[in-house]
Amino acid sequence: MSAWEGWVAFAAVLMAMVGGLYILAGMVTLFESRYYEVNTAVLSVDTGWTVLGWTQVLLGVLAVVAAVGLLRGQLWARLVAVLLAGLTIVENFVEMAASPIWNLILIGLAVMAIFAIVVHGRELARD
């Protein structure tokens, strides 16, 4: 395994971790919406916590599936992973008022994953 393949494996692990964290955050949002100390009115999008919770769960499941595909060197997984990481960034900006530190951490992880996948994603496909 080259160093570049290690970057893509790192991105896949990041995607799986972020996916798992999204599933967890979505479950918290769905079952304990009072966890967030702000009203949905201060968010960038005027929607309820239920919609945001299901969005997080869906993004999380798709991220975990894409991570498995990345480790197998699948082209579709690279495309889906970059798309999901981009959506993750957008979704975290929408919820920035609810939990700024947490959302900045997830945005940073998504940017790192995009870099690794775009620059070095082809490395795993050649095996």
C-alpha positions as CSV (number, residue, x, y, z in Angstrom):
1,M,0.0,0.0,0.0
2,S,1.4,3.4,-1.0
3,A,1.2,6.5,1.0
4,W,-1.5,7.7,-1.4
5,E,-3.6,4.6,-0.9
6,G,-3.2,5.3,2.8
7,W,-4.8,8.8,2.2
8,V,-7.8,7.2,0.5
9,A,-8.1,4.6,3.3
10,F,-8.0,7.5,5.7
11,A,-10.8,9.2,3.8
12,A,-12.8,6.0,3.9
13,V,-12.4,5.7,7.7
14,L,-13.3,9.4,8.1
15,M,-16.4,8.9,6.0
16,A,-17.4,5.9,8.1
17,M,-16.7,7.8,11.3
18,V,-18.6,10.9,10.1
19,G,-21.4,8.6,8.9
20,G,-21.6,7.0,12.3
21,L,-21.6,10.4,14.1
22,Y,-24.3,11.6,11.8
23,I,-26.5,8.6,12.6
24,L,-25.9,9.3,16.3
25,A,-26.6,13.0,15.9
26,G,-29.7,12.3,13.9
27,M,-31.0,9.9,16.5
28,V,-30.4,12.6,19.2
29,T,-32.2,15.1,17.1
30,L,-35.1,12.8,16.5
31,F,-35.6,11.5,20.0
32,E,-34.3,14.4,22.2
33,S,-34.8,17.6,20.2
34,R,-34.5,19.6,23.5
35,Y,-30.8,18.7,23.5
36,Y,-30.3,21.7,21.2
37,E,-30.6,24.9,23.2
38,V,-31.9,26.9,20.2
39,N,-35.2,27.2,18.5
40,T,-35.3,26.0,14.8
41,A,-36.3,29.6,13.9
42,V,-32.6,30.7,14.3
43,L,-31.4,28.1,11.8
44,S,-30.6,29.0,8.2
45,V,-33.5,26.9,6.9
46,D,-37.0,27.2,8.4
47,T,-37.7,23.5,9.1
48,G,-38.4,21.3,12.1
49,W,-36.0,19.1,14.1
50,T,-37.6,16.0,12.7
51,V,-36.6,16.9,9.1
52,L,-33.1,17.7,10.2
53,G,-32.8,14.5,12.2
54,W,-33.9,12.3,9.3
55,T,-31.5,14.2,7.0
56,Q,-28.6,13.5,9.4
57,V,-29.6,9.8,9.6
58,L,-29.9,9.5,5.8
59,L,-26.5,11.2,5.2
60,G,-24.9,9.0,7.8
61,V,-26.1,5.7,6.3
62,L,-25.1,6.8,2.8
63,A,-21.6,7.9,4.1
64,V,-21.0,4.5,5.7
65,V,-22.0,2.7,2.5
66,A,-19.7,5.0,0.4
67,A,-16.9,4.4,2.9
68,V,-17.2,0.6,2.3
69,G,-17.2,1.2,-1.5
70,L,-14.1,3.5,-1.2
71,L,-12.2,0.7,0.5
72,R,-13.1,-1.6,-2.4
73,G,-11.8,1.0,-4.9
74,Q,-15.2,1.6,-6.5
75,L,-15.6,4.6,-8.8
76,W,-19.2,5.1,-7.8
77,A,-18.1,5.3,-4.1
78,R,-15.6,8.1,-4.9
79,L,-18.3,10.1,-6.6
80,V,-20.9,9.5,-3.9
81,A,-18.4,10.2,-1.1
82,V,-17.4,13.6,-2.6
83,L,-21.1,14.4,-3.1
84,L,-22.0,13.4,0.4
85,A,-19.1,15.3,1.9
86,G,-20.2,18.4,0.0
87,L,-23.8,17.9,1.3
88,T,-22.4,17.4,4.8
89,I,-20.7,20.8,4.6
90,V,-23.9,22.5,3.5
91,E,-26.0,20.7,6.1
92,N,-23.6,21.7,8.8
93,F,-23.8,25.4,7.8
94,V,-27.6,25.1,8.0
95,E,-27.3,23.9,11.6
96,M,-24.3,26.1,12.6
97,A,-26.4,28.1,15.2
98,A,-27.4,24.9,17.1
99,S,-23.9,23.6,17.8
100,P,-21.1,25.6,16.2
101,I,-18.1,23.7,17.5
102,W,-19.5,20.3,16.6
103,N,-20.5,21.6,13.1
104,L,-17.0,23.1,12.5
105,I,-15.4,19.8,13.4
106,L,-17.6,17.9,10.9
107,I,-17.0,20.5,8.2
108,G,-13.2,20.1,8.7
109,L,-13.5,16.3,8.5
110,A,-15.5,16.5,5.3
111,V,-13.0,18.8,3.7
112,M,-10.1,16.5,4.6
113,A,-12.1,13.5,3.1
114,I,-12.8,15.4,-0.1
115,F,-9.1,16.3,-0.5
116,A,-8.0,12.7,0.0
117,I,-10.6,11.3,-2.4
118,V,-10.2,13.8,-5.2
119,V,-6.4,13.9,-5.2
120,H,-5.7,10.2,-4.5
121,G,-8.9,8.2,-5.1
122,R,-7.6,6.5,-8.2
123,E,-4.9,4.8,-6.2
124,L,-7.2,2.1,-4.7
125,A,-8.9,1.5,-8.0
126,R,-5.8,0.0,-9.7
127,D,-5.6,-3.0,-7.4
